[in-house]
Amino acid sequence: MRRFRHAKILATLGPASSSEEVIETLFLAGADVFRLNFSHGSQDDHRARLETIRALARRLKRPIGVLADLQGPKLRIGTFAEGKVALAAGQSFRLDLLDAPGTTERVRLPHPEIFEALVPGTHLLLDDGRVRLNVVHATADYAETEVVNDGVLSDRKGVNVPGVTLDISPLTKKDRADLAFALDLGVDWVALSFVQRPDDISEIRKLVDGQAGIVAKLEKPSALEHLDAIVELSDAVMVARGDLGVEIPPERVPMAQKRIVSTCRAAGKPVIVATQMLESMITAPAPTRAEASDVATAVYDGADAVMLSAETASGAYPVQAVEMMDRIIQAVESDPQYQGIVEASHRDPEATSADAISAAARQVAQTLGAKAIATFTHSGSTTLRAARERPMVPILCLTPNLDVARRLSLAWGVHAVIDSGITSFTEAVQRASHVAIRDGFAEPGERLVVTAGVPFGRAGTTNSLRVAFVEDV
C-alpha cells in the first residue's frame, strides 16, 4: 500500500463518494486523507462516511486520516420581494437590519458586526465579487453605498468585507455543535474557517483539547497580517484560495500561496493547497492544462498536500480526479528540476539536537543512497522534523499511537505504521527492516537511515542516528 510520491492527496467526500465501494476506490487510487465538509450534509451522513473509512482502514491495515472542515460564519444578505434585482453602476443602495423583503433600493444584512466595522470608502463584495459596493455612510444599523458595477443580485448571496477585521468568532453555534460531534466521532483533524487572528486558533484549541490536530484555513486577508503567529499556533494550515481569491486581487493570490507555503515549511507545519485545483473534472473526465499546472506548482512549492473539493464530493468523475492528481504529483516529483528546486528551498535546521539529527538523516540518506529514513515517534514530532527536511527518499514512521499515525497521513513523504514495544536500537532496526521489506520500500542488504530517541519510549528525545542494512527478518 505504499505511495510512489511524497505530496499527499486530500479528497472531499459527498453525494458522489459516500458508498463503501467508491471510498475504497478513491483510497486505492491515491487519496491519503478524507475531508468531511460540514458546510454540506447531515451529521448522520458524516458519521456513516467516517465509519466506512475506519472499517476500510482496519481491513487494509493502513492508517487513513479524516479531516472535519467546519463551516464557519456565512455572511449573507436577505431576500428580495421578486427574488432578485438588477443594480446599475452609480446608483445608491442601502444595507440595513430591517426584516423586510429587499428592493432595488435596499436589502437586509443581518450582521450588525459588519456595520460596526464599516467606514466610508470600505468596499463590499457580494456574490463572490460579482456585485461591488462602496460605502458612503455607515451607522450601527445601516450602510449607504454606491454600486460600483452593473449586476444582478439575488436572494441570500454572500458578503465579503476585504481589508476589514470583523468582531466575529470563527465558531458559530452550528460549528460548536459540529465540533463536539466530530471530536466524539474521533476525527484526526479539524479545519477552522474564517480565521482572522491568532486568538481564533487559541479559541478552538481550548475546545479541541488535544483530541485532534487543528488546521487553520487562511481565506481572509487579515490572517495574512498575522501569518507567523497563526502558523505557530496551528498544527497545519490550508490555503483556502476560494474566499481568499475574492477578498484579495486575483493577481496576488499566487504570491499569497507561495508565502503561506514557505512560512509553513520553515515552521515544519503541514500545509494544504485547496480550492478549484481540478475544477473542470466536476463535469469533464480530464482537467485543463492550466489546472494541471496549478497542481504542479503547489507540488514544486513543496506543499504537503493538495485538495479536491467538489471534484470528488459531487463531481461526475471522482475517481478519475484522484488518479489524475496522483499522476501529476508523480510526474512533478520525477522531474530532474524538482530535486533542484527542493534543494534550493531547503531550510536550515533549528539549534536543537532533534533538528540536527533530522537534517543529518536527510544528508546521509542522500549521500549513501539509502532507500528510506525510518523514524520512531510517540508524538509525531520526530517524523514532522524529518518531513520538514524534504528528503528525496520516503519517511517510514513507526509509532505506537494510532491517532499519531492517522494525523501523519497528511504529512509530506510519510508512510506511517503502528509498531510498539521497541526497547533497543537493534530491535528498532529489525522492525524498520520488516516494514521496509513488507511495504515495498527496500530489499535485504539495502541501506536505511534510522533516527530515534534513546532511551526508547520517552517522547521528545530524538538524539540518535544510525545507518543500517536492511535485515531479512
N, C-alpha and C positions, 0 to 999 in steps of 0.2 A: 504493500500500500504506500510505497514511497512516491513522492513527487519529484519530477526532474526539473525543478525550478526552485528559486528562493522566494520570490514575491508570492503572496497569498491571494486567494480569491474569496471575497465575502459576497454571498448570494442571498438576496431577499426572498423570503417565502410569501406566497399569496395564493389567490384562487387558481393560478395556473400551475402551482407547485406545492400542493398540500398532500397529495397521496403518498403512501409509503413507497410506491414504485418510482415516482418522479424524484422524491427526495433522495432515495438511494442512487438513482441515475445521476443526479446533479453532483453528489459527492464523488462517485466514481469518475465522473467527467472532469473533476478538478476543484469543486467547491471545498474550501477548507473550514469556513465558518459560515453559519447561517444567521440571518438577521430576521427578527420578528418586529415588524413595523407596527407600533401601537397607534399610529395615525389611522390605521385601517383594520378591520376585522374585530371580532369579539374576543374576550378573554378565553372563552371556550375554544375558539379557533387556534389561538396561540398555545394553549395547553396541549391540544391534540398534536400540533406540529412539533412541539418540544418533546413530547413522549415518543413520537416517531423517530426523532433524531437520536434520543437516548437509546432506544431499542436497537437502532441501526449501529450505533457506536459499540454497544455490548456485543452484537453479533459479529461485527468486523474486528472487534478488539482494537479499536482506534479511538483516541480521544477526539471529539468533534466540538468545537466551540459554538456557543449560542449567544448572540447579542440582542438584547431588548432595546429598541430605539423608541424613546419616549416622544410623544407628540410635541410637547411644549406649547406655549401660548400661541393662539391663532388670532391675529388681529384682522378683523373683517368689518366691512360696512354692513348696514342693514339691508332691507329690501325696498324695491320701488313699486309704486302703485301699478305700473304697467310692466313690471318685470325687468325693464331696462330703460336707459335714457341715452340720448345722443348729446354729447357735450362738444362745444365749439371753443377753439383756442381764443383766449382773451375774455371769455365770459366769467362772471362771478359764480362761485359755487360754495355753499356752506356745509360744513360738517358739524353735527350737534348731537346732543343726548336725547332729543325728543323721540318718543316712541310712536312714530307715525310713518306711514309709507313715504318713500322718497319721491322727489320730482326732479325736473331739470334744474331746479334752483337749490336743492338741499337733499341730504340723506343722513340717516342716523349713523353715528360712530360710537358704539357702546364701550368706549375705553377712555375714561376720564384721565388715566395716566398719560395718554398721548397729549391731550390738551394742556396738561400741566407742563409738558416739556417743549411745547411749540413756541417759537418766537417768529416775528416777521422775517421772511426770507428762507424759512425752512421749506424743504421740498418734501412732498408726499408722493409716493409711488403706489398706484392702485392697479390691481390685476396684473401683477408681475411687471409693472412699469409701463403697461400699455396706455395708461392714463396718468398724466403727471400734473400735480397741483403745486402752486407756490403760495405759501401762507402770507396773507396781507395783514391780518389782525387776528389775535387769539386771546381767549379768556379761559377760565376754568370749565366753561360749559359749551363753548363752540369755537370754531375757527372759520374766518372768512378767507377764501382762497381764490386765486385766479387760475383758470385752466390753461395749461401750457400748450397742449396739443389737442387736435380733434380726436375724438374717440367715443366708443360705446361702452357704457358702464352698466353692468347687470347685478343682480342680487348677490349679496354676501361675498363679494370679491375681497381678496386680501389687501392689506395695507402695509407698506414698508415705510419706515422713517429713517432714511440713511443719515449717518453722521450724528445721531442723537442717541444717548443712553437713556432708556426708559426705566422708570422706577417700577419694574415688573419682575416678579420672581420667575425664573425659568420653569418652576414647578407649579402647574395648575392643580386644582383639586383632582381632576382626572389623572394627571401624571402621578400624583401621590398614591392614588389607588392602584394604578398600573404598576408603579414601582414596587409596592408591597406585594402585589400579585406575582410579579416577575421574580422577586427575590425568594418568595415562597416556592416558586417552581424550581429555583436553583439555576437561573441563567448565569453565564460566566462573565458577561459584560453588560453594562448599562450605558446607553448613549444619552447624553443630556443635550437637548435642543435649546436654542435661544440663549446661548452663553454670551454674556456681555462683559463680565468682570470676574476676577479671581474669587470673590465672595460667592458666586454662583456655584463653583465647584465645592467650596467648603460646605455650602448648604446641603448638597446632595450627599457628600461624603459622610456626614453625620447620620443620615438616614440609611445609607448602604452599610455602614459599619463593618467594612471588610468582607462582606458577603459576595461581592463581585468587583471586577475592575471597572473603573469609570472612564468613559470616552467622552471627551469634550468635543461637541460639534461646533466648528467655527464657521458661522454663517452671518455674523454681524460685524461690521467694520470696527465697532468699539472693542471687540475681542482682540483685534489685531494690535490695538494700542497697549494691551496688557499681555501680549503673546507669551513672553518668557515666564511670567508668573502663572498663567493658566496652564502652560505645558508642565511646569514644575509640580503643580498641584494635581494634575491628571495622571491617569495610568496609561492613557493612549489618547490620540487626537484624530478627529475626522475632518477633512477638508470638504465641507458641505457646500459645493460650488453652486447649487441651485439658488438659494436665497442670497448667498454671497455675491453671485453674479447679477442680482437685481439691485443690491444696495451699493455696489461699487461699479465704476465703469467697466464694461467687458474687457477692455484692453489691459486693465490692472489685475484681472483675475489670475492670469498665468504667473505674474510676479508674486502675488499673494500666495499662490500654491507653492511655488518654489521656496519662499521664505518660511512657510509653515513646515514643509517637509525638512528643510535644512535645520530649523530650530529643534524639531523633534529628534532628528538623527543625532544632533550634538548632545541632546539630553538623554539619549538612549531610550526614548519612548516610542512605541509603535505608532505609526501614522498611516491612516487610510485615506486614499483619494476616492471621492464619491461623486455621483450625480452625472447622468447623461453620458456615461462612458461609451456605451454601445447602443445609444438611443434608437437607432434605425432598426435594431433587431427586435424591437417590440412588435413590429409588423413585417419585417423582412428577414430572410434567412442569412443575410450577410450584412456586415456593417459598412459604412462609408470609409473611404481611405482616411479621411480626417479623423474619424473616431478611432480607427486602428492606431493612428499616430498619437492620439491623445492618451490612449492606454500605454503605448510605448514610452511616451515622455515621462509619465509617472514612474515607470519602471526604471528608466535611465536616471531619474532623480533620486532613486533609492527608496521609494515608498515601500512600507512593509506589506501593504495590501491595496488592492483595487476592488471597487464595489460595483455590483449590479443591483439595480433597483427594480423598476417596472419590467426590465428585460426578463427577469426570472419570476417576478411576482405575478404579473398579469399578461406578459407577452405571449406571442404565438410560438416562440422558439426558445424556451428557457434553457434547454439542454445545449442547444447549438450555441447560445450566447456564452455559456461557461466554457464549452470546448474552444470557441474562438478566442476567448480571453486567455485560456491556458496556452494556446498556440502562439499568441502574440508575446506573452511573457517569455516562453521558451525561446522564441526567435530572438528577442532582445538579449536575453542572457547568454545566448550562444554567439552574439556579435563580438568580434575581437575588440571593437571600440568600447564595449560595455565595461570590461575589466579596467581599461584605462580611465574611464570616467569615474568608476567607483574608487579607484586608487587616488585619483586627483582630489576627490571629495572626502578622503579619509580624515577622521578626527583624531587629534592627539588624545591619548588616554589621560584620565584624571589621576591625581597623585595618590592612588590607593593601591594596595597590593592586588586586590581583585581586578582592577582595571589593567594593571601591569601584566598580570597573568593572562588576561583575555587578549591583550594586544600581542603578547609574545606567542600565544597559541596560534593566532592568525598568521604571524610571520613564519613560525616554524612549519605550520601546515603547508604554506606556500613553498617554502624553501625545499622541504623534503618530499613534496608531492604526496602528502598524506591524503587519505580518502575521505576523512571526516574529522571533525572535532567533537569529542564526547564530553558533555558537561553533566555533573551531578549536582542537583539542586533541591532544596526544600521549599524555598520561597519563590523561585523563578529568577531571582536577580542575577545569578551566575550566568544563566542562559541568555538573559537580555543583554548582559555586558558583551557576551560573545557575539550576539546578533548586531550590536552597535558597531562592532569592528568590521562588519560586512566581509567575512572571509569568502573566498570563492569555492569553498567546499561546504557540504551540508553540516548542520549542527545537530548532533544527536543529544537530546535531553533525556536524562534518566532521573525520574523523580518519584518519591513515594506518594505524592499528593495528586489525586485525580483532578481536583479543581485547578491546580497549577498547570497540569498538562493540557487541560482544555483551554485555559487562557492563553497559553503559549502557542496554540494553533494559529494565532493571529500574527505571531512574530516572524520576521524575515528569516528564511532559511532553516527554521527549527522543525525537527521531527521528534516529537515528544512521545515517550513511552513510560508506562508505570513500572517502577522497579524499586524494591525496598530491601532493607536488611543488610545493606553493604557495610562492612566493618573494616575493610583494608583496601589498600591500593591494588593489591594482587587480585582481590575479588572484583574491584571496580573494572580492571582491565578485562577480566573474564566476562563480566556482564556486558560491557561495551562491545566486546568481540562478538558475543552471541547476537546482540541486536543488529550490529553491522552486517553480519552474515545473513541472519534471518530476513532482514528487511531490504537486502539487496544493495547495501552501500559499499561493501568491501568483501574481499576474498581472503582466506587464510594466507598469512605471510605479508599482506599489505600493511601499511602503517596507519595508525590512529594517533591523534594528539588528545590526551586526556587531561582535563582540568577538574579539580575537586578541592574540597576543604578538608584538611586533616587537623584534628580527628574527625572522622565521619560522623554524620548525624547532628552536627551543630550548624545551625543556619548562619549565613553571613561570614563564613570563614574561608572563602576561596583563596588558597595560598600555595597550591601545588600544581605543577605541570609535569607530565611525563609523556615521552614518545614511546609508543608500544607497537609491537607487531600483532596483527590480528591472530588470535589463537583459535584453532578449530576445536571448539568446546561443545 
